[in-house]
Amino acid sequence: MHAFLPLRALGPALCLLLAVPVARGEEPATVQVTLQDHRFSPAEIHVKTGKPTFLVVTNQDGTPEEFEMLQLAIEKVIPPGAQGRIRLRPLGPGRYAVIGEFHKDTAQAVVISE
């Protein structure tokens, strides 16, 4: 009977562990970005500091564009008339430049983490 004493003592603790719901991570926010006339809209993309975010970039131009964030080593070619989904890891506060590699003079934006 003494061999079962430790298991009996663990019973209430096991019940408490089973009753606690498993914590789930927050779903990443999604921000819609449009590329038209070789310009990003919005040109200022606001994200929450410390939270992962998906950027869904819709290319409405008739030519491909490469979405690029050099600071974060992100590059993604988005064909004409298509969407690209870009995952941003949780960022620290700050400003992160975005360029369209194929039209650097006009395709510019900034991700602002605040």
N, CA and C of each residue as an Amber inpcrd file, in Angstrom:
protein
   342
   0.8260000  -1.1910000   0.0000000   0.0000000   0.0000000   0.0000000
   0.8680000   1.2530000   0.0000000   2.0570000   1.1850000   0.5880000
   2.9340000   2.3490000   0.6130000   3.4760000   2.6700000  -0.7710000
   3.5410000   1.6910000  -1.6760000   4.0710000   1.9230000  -3.0200000
   3.1710000   2.8440000  -3.8240000   1.8850000   2.9160000  -3.4950000
   0.9500000   3.7550000  -4.2380000   0.8000000   5.1420000  -3.6380000
   1.3940000   5.3970000  -2.5260000   1.2780000   6.6980000  -1.8700000
   1.7970000   7.8410000  -2.7420000   2.9850000   7.7200000  -3.3880000
   3.4370000   8.8340000  -4.2390000   2.4760000   9.1050000  -5.3920000
   1.8960000   8.0650000  -6.0000000   0.9530000   8.2700000  -7.0860000
  -0.3070000   8.9670000  -6.5920000  -0.7570000   8.6040000  -5.3890000
  -1.9460000   9.2220000  -4.8200000  -1.6830000  10.7090000  -4.5550000
  -0.4770000  11.0300000  -4.1380000  -0.1320000  12.4280000  -3.8740000
  -0.0610000  13.2290000  -5.1740000   0.2960000  12.5810000  -6.2680000
   0.3670000  13.2750000  -7.5590000  -1.0030000  13.4630000  -8.1930000
  -1.9900000  12.7390000  -7.7560000  -3.3320000  12.8080000  -8.3470000
  -3.8710000  14.2260000  -8.4870000  -3.9320000  15.0160000  -7.3960000
  -4.4540000  16.3850000  -7.5150000  -3.6150000  17.2530000  -8.4620000
  -2.3080000  17.0790000  -8.4510000  -1.4500000  17.8770000  -9.3370000
  -1.7300000  17.5240000 -10.7940000  -1.8980000  16.2440000 -11.0990000
  -2.2070000  15.8360000 -12.4700000  -3.5470000  16.3890000 -12.9240000
  -4.5290000  16.4030000 -12.0360000  -5.8390000  16.9670000 -12.3810000
  -5.7160000  18.4460000 -12.7270000  -4.9020000  19.1790000 -11.9840000
  -4.7130000  20.6000000 -12.2680000  -4.0360000  20.8010000 -13.6230000
  -3.0440000  19.9810000 -13.9320000  -2.3620000  20.1090000 -15.2200000
  -3.3010000  19.8280000 -16.3730000  -4.1610000  18.8470000 -16.2260000
  -5.0920000  18.5080000 -17.2930000  -6.1860000  19.5640000 -17.4520000
  -6.4870000  20.2860000 -16.4020000  -7.5460000  21.2840000 -16.4470000
  -7.0760000  22.5970000 -17.0590000  -5.7810000  22.8440000 -17.1320000
  -5.2620000  24.1010000 -17.6760000  -5.2550000  24.0120000 -19.1990000
  -5.9240000  24.9570000 -19.8880000  -5.9170000  24.9050000 -21.3440000
  -4.5280000  25.1970000 -21.8970000  -4.2210000  24.6010000 -23.0150000
  -2.9370000  24.8190000 -23.6620000  -2.9470000  26.2100000 -24.2860000
  -1.9160000  27.0020000 -23.9860000  -1.8220000  28.3460000 -24.5430000
  -1.4780000  28.2550000 -26.0210000  -2.1980000  29.0190000 -26.8140000
  -1.9490000  29.0360000 -28.2480000  -1.3840000  30.3930000 -28.6360000
  -0.4850000  30.3690000 -29.5880000   0.0980000  31.6120000 -30.0690000
  -0.9380000  32.4490000 -30.7950000  -0.7370000  33.7390000 -30.7580000
  -1.6220000  34.6540000 -31.4520000  -1.4850000  34.4630000 -32.9490000
  -2.5870000  34.5520000 -33.6510000  -2.5370000  34.5080000 -35.1040000
  -1.8460000  35.7770000 -35.5910000  -0.9410000  35.6530000 -36.5590000
  -0.2890000  36.8550000 -37.0920000  -1.3090000  37.7930000 -37.7340000
  -1.0930000  39.0860000 -37.5730000  -1.9290000  40.0780000 -38.2360000
  -1.6500000  40.0150000 -39.7300000  -2.6200000  40.4410000 -40.5320000
  -2.4510000  40.4910000 -41.9780000  -2.6480000  41.9260000 -42.4380000
  -1.7060000  42.4190000 -43.2400000  -1.7880000  43.7680000 -43.7910000
  -1.8020000  43.6540000 -45.3090000  -2.7860000  44.2800000 -45.9380000
  -2.9120000  44.2820000 -47.3880000  -2.0950000  45.4340000 -47.9650000
  -1.2910000  45.1330000 -48.9790000  -0.4820000  46.1350000 -49.6690000
  -0.7280000  45.9520000 -51.1620000  -0.8880000  47.0630000 -51.8730000
  -1.1190000  47.0150000 -53.3130000   0.0500000  47.6580000 -54.0420000
   0.4260000  47.0780000 -55.1440000   1.4310000  47.6570000 -56.0300000
   0.7110000  48.0350000 -57.3180000   0.6720000  49.3350000 -57.5970000
   0.0160000  49.8250000 -58.8080000   0.8120000  51.0100000 -59.3400000
   1.0150000  51.0440000 -60.6410000   1.8460000  52.0770000 -61.2680000
   3.2340000  52.1000000 -60.6400000   3.7400000  50.9480000 -60.2700000
   5.0680000  50.7740000 -59.6760000   5.2210000  51.5580000 -58.3720000
   4.1350000  51.6240000 -57.6000000   4.1390000  52.2850000 -56.2880000
   3.3940000  51.4060000 -55.2900000   3.9390000  51.3410000 -54.0700000
   3.2830000  50.5910000 -53.0060000   2.2360000  51.4730000 -52.3230000
   1.1070000  50.8680000 -52.0050000   0.0660000  51.5630000 -51.2570000
  -0.4800000  50.5920000 -50.2120000  -0.4210000  50.9500000 -48.9460000
   0.0960000  52.2060000 -48.4090000   1.6300000  52.2430000 -48.4800000
   2.1590000  53.4410000 -48.5170000   3.6140000  53.6200000 -48.5350000
   4.1980000  53.4850000 -47.1320000   3.3510000  53.6700000 -46.1140000
   3.7370000  53.4300000 -44.7130000   2.9160000  52.2570000 -44.2110000
   3.5900000  51.1660000 -43.9240000   2.9400000  49.9320000 -43.4920000
   3.1880000  49.7900000 -41.9930000   2.1420000  49.9200000 -41.2010000
   2.2820000  49.8890000 -39.7440000   2.0320000  48.4800000 -39.2190000
   2.9650000  48.0070000 -38.3720000   2.8360000  46.7060000 -37.7170000
   3.0870000  46.8880000 -36.2230000   2.5840000  45.9320000 -35.4450000
   2.7920000  45.9980000 -33.9950000   4.1480000  45.4150000 -33.6310000
   4.8850000  46.1440000 -32.8230000   6.1820000  45.6830000 -32.3450000
   6.0200000  44.3590000 -31.5990000   6.9110000  43.4110000 -31.8950000
   6.9260000  42.1450000 -31.1810000   5.8860000  41.1430000 -31.6370000
   5.1260000  41.4480000 -32.6930000   4.0820000  40.5430000 -33.1770000
   4.3860000  40.1410000 -34.6170000   4.2480000  38.8600000 -34.9520000
   4.4480000  38.4610000 -36.3490000   3.3290000  39.0240000 -37.2250000
   3.6500000  39.2900000 -38.4790000   2.6830000  39.8850000 -39.4040000
   2.8650000  39.2720000 -40.7820000   1.7480000  39.0850000 -41.4830000
   1.7840000  38.7090000 -42.8910000   1.4680000  39.9400000 -43.7170000
   2.2830000  40.2030000 -44.7330000   1.9660000  41.2100000 -45.7270000
   1.4480000  40.4700000 -46.9440000   0.2740000  40.8460000 -47.4240000
  -0.2710000  40.2760000 -48.6480000  -0.1660000  41.3660000 -49.6990000
   0.7740000  41.1880000 -50.6270000   1.0770000  42.2050000 -51.6350000
   0.4210000  41.7940000 -52.9460000  -0.4800000  42.6500000 -53.4420000
  -1.1620000  42.4170000 -54.7010000  -0.5180000  43.2730000 -55.7760000
   0.0130000  42.6390000 -56.7960000   0.6600000  43.3490000 -57.8950000
  -0.3700000  43.5940000 -58.9940000  -0.8310000  44.8380000 -59.1070000
  -1.8140000  45.1880000 -60.1310000  -1.1570000  45.7120000 -61.4070000
   0.1550000  45.6910000 -61.4460000   0.8730000  46.1310000 -62.6370000
   0.9440000  44.9950000 -63.6640000   1.3180000  45.3510000 -64.8800000
   1.4530000  44.3740000 -65.9520000   2.8260000  43.7480000 -66.0250000
   3.6840000  44.0690000 -65.0550000   5.0360000  43.5190000 -65.0170000
   5.3130000  42.9640000 -63.6230000   6.2510000  42.0330000 -63.5080000
   6.5900000  41.5120000 -62.1750000   7.3210000  42.5640000 -61.3530000
   7.3150000  42.3730000 -60.0520000   8.0700000  43.2350000 -59.1350000
   8.6690000  42.3630000 -58.0510000   9.8570000  42.7420000 -57.6140000
  10.5000000  42.0300000 -56.5130000  10.3690000  42.8590000 -55.2490000
   9.5930000  42.3520000 -54.3050000   9.4460000  42.9780000 -52.9900000
  10.7180000  42.6740000 -52.2210000  11.3790000  43.7190000 -51.7160000
  12.6590000  43.5060000 -51.0460000  12.7770000  44.3580000 -49.7870000
  13.2250000  43.7020000 -48.7100000  13.5540000  44.3800000 -47.4540000
  14.9710000  43.9440000 -47.0890000  15.9390000  44.7620000 -47.4320000
  17.3360000  44.3970000 -47.2250000  17.6680000  44.1530000 -45.7540000
  17.1230000  44.9880000 -44.8520000  17.4230000  44.8510000 -43.4190000
  17.0060000  43.4940000 -42.8730000  15.9700000  42.9060000 -43.4610000
  15.4390000  41.6370000 -42.9580000  15.7520000  40.4650000 -43.8860000
  16.5200000  40.7120000 -44.9430000  16.8820000  39.6780000 -45.9170000
  15.6480000  38.9980000 -46.5070000  14.6700000  39.8280000 -46.9190000
  13.4450000  39.3180000 -47.5350000  13.4310000  39.7450000 -48.9980000
  13.2050000  38.7810000 -49.8780000  13.0460000  39.0410000 -51.3070000
  11.9550000  38.1190000 -51.8320000  11.0170000  38.6810000 -52.5790000
   9.9640000  37.8510000 -53.1670000   9.5010000  38.4910000 -54.4680000
   9.6060000  37.7390000 -55.5500000   9.1130000  38.2180000 -56.8400000
   7.6140000  37.9460000 -56.9040000   6.8670000  38.9890000 -57.2760000
   5.4150000  38.8740000 -57.3830000   5.0480000  39.1010000 -58.8560000
   4.5310000  38.0700000 -59.5140000   4.1790000  38.1900000 -60.9290000
   3.0490000  39.2100000 -61.1430000   2.8900000  39.7040000 -62.3760000
   1.8070000  40.6400000 -62.6610000   0.4470000  39.9910000 -62.4010000
  -0.4470000  40.7590000 -61.7770000  -1.7910000  40.2710000 -61.4930000
  -1.8570000  39.2200000 -60.3950000  -0.7940000  39.0310000 -59.6480000
  -0.7560000  37.9850000 -58.6100000  -0.5600000  38.6030000 -57.2300000
  -0.6740000  37.7440000 -56.2300000  -0.4270000  38.1450000 -54.8430000
   0.7760000  37.3940000 -54.3050000   1.5160000  38.0810000 -53.4370000
   2.5980000  37.4450000 -52.7000000   2.3310000  37.5740000 -51.2230000
   2.5960000  36.5290000 -50.4900000   2.3870000  36.5250000 -49.0340000
   3.7640000  36.5050000 -48.3790000   4.0290000  37.5300000 -47.5690000
   5.3410000  37.7050000 -46.9510000   5.1650000  37.7020000 -45.4440000
   5.8760000  36.8070000 -44.7810000   5.7920000  36.7330000 -43.3120000
   6.9090000  37.5640000 -42.7100000   6.5190000  38.4980000 -41.8550000
   7.4870000  39.2870000 -41.0880000   7.5730000  38.6960000 -39.7000000
   8.7710000  38.3840000 -39.2720000   8.9660000  37.9090000 -37.9020000
   8.6340000  39.0710000 -36.9500000   8.4640000  38.8070000 -35.6690000
   8.2470000  39.9080000 -34.7250000   9.4190000  40.8980000 -34.8010000
   9.0970000  42.1540000 -35.0230000  10.1150000  43.1870000 -35.1940000
  10.2540000  44.0420000 -33.9430000  11.4430000  44.5730000 -33.7450000
  11.6490000  45.5850000 -32.7180000  11.1350000  46.9130000 -33.2420000
  10.9970000  47.9020000 -32.3850000  10.5190000  49.1970000 -32.8530000
  11.4900000  49.7860000 -33.8720000  10.9260000  50.4290000 -34.8750000
  11.7800000  51.0640000 -35.8730000  11.1330000  51.1420000 -37.2280000
  11.9360000  51.5560000 -38.1880000  11.5060000  51.7290000 -39.5810000
  12.3520000  50.7990000 -40.4550000  11.6940000  50.0760000 -41.3380000
  12.3420000  49.0880000 -42.1880000  11.9850000  49.3980000 -43.6430000
  12.9930000  49.7300000 -44.4430000  12.7730000  50.1350000 -45.8290000
  12.3140000  48.9640000 -46.6970000  11.3970000  49.2930000 -47.6230000
  10.8980000  48.3480000 -48.6160000  11.1540000  48.9670000 -49.9860000
  11.6600000  48.1610000 -50.9200000  11.7870000  48.6450000 -52.2860000
  11.2710000  47.5810000 -53.2450000  10.8550000  48.0500000 -54.3990000
  10.5620000  47.1700000 -55.5160000  11.8380000  47.1210000 -56.3450000
  12.5380000  46.0310000 -56.2970000  13.8590000  45.9120000 -56.9260000
  13.8480000  46.2930000 -58.4040000  12.7410000  46.0130000 -59.1040000
  12.6970000  46.2730000 -60.5440000  12.3320000  47.7160000 -60.8800000
  11.8180000  48.4700000 -59.9150000  11.4360000  49.8820000 -60.1270000
  11.8070000  50.6810000 -58.8730000  13.0960000  50.6960000 -58.5600000
  13.5910000  51.3100000 -57.3180000  13.2380000  52.7910000 -57.1920000
  13.1190000  53.4800000 -58.3100000  12.8680000  54.9190000 -58.2480000
  11.4620000  55.2480000 -57.7550000  10.4860000  54.3710000 -57.9830000
   9.1120000  54.6740000 -57.5670000   8.5430000  53.6880000 -56.5520000
   8.9290000  52.4210000 -56.6190000   8.3750000  51.3910000 -55.7390000
   9.1250000  51.3940000 -54.4140000   8.6910000  52.2960000 -53.5310000
   9.3340000  52.4440000 -52.2330000   8.2600000  52.5340000 -51.1420000
   8.5740000  51.9510000 -50.0060000   7.6730000  52.0140000 -48.8560000
   8.5160000  51.8290000 -47.6040000   7.8480000  51.8580000 -46.4660000
   8.5300000  51.6260000 -45.1970000   7.5820000  50.8700000 -44.2750000
   8.1130000  49.8610000 -43.5950000   7.3720000  49.1650000 -42.5330000
   7.7480000  49.8630000 -41.2400000   6.7350000  50.3260000 -40.5270000
   6.9490000  51.0120000 -39.2550000   6.4340000  50.1100000 -38.1480000
   7.3460000  49.6810000 -37.3060000   7.0060000  48.8170000 -36.1780000
   6.8880000  49.6840000 -34.9360000   5.6740000  49.7110000 -34.3680000
   5.4320000  50.5370000 -33.1760000   4.4640000  49.8710000 -32.2400000
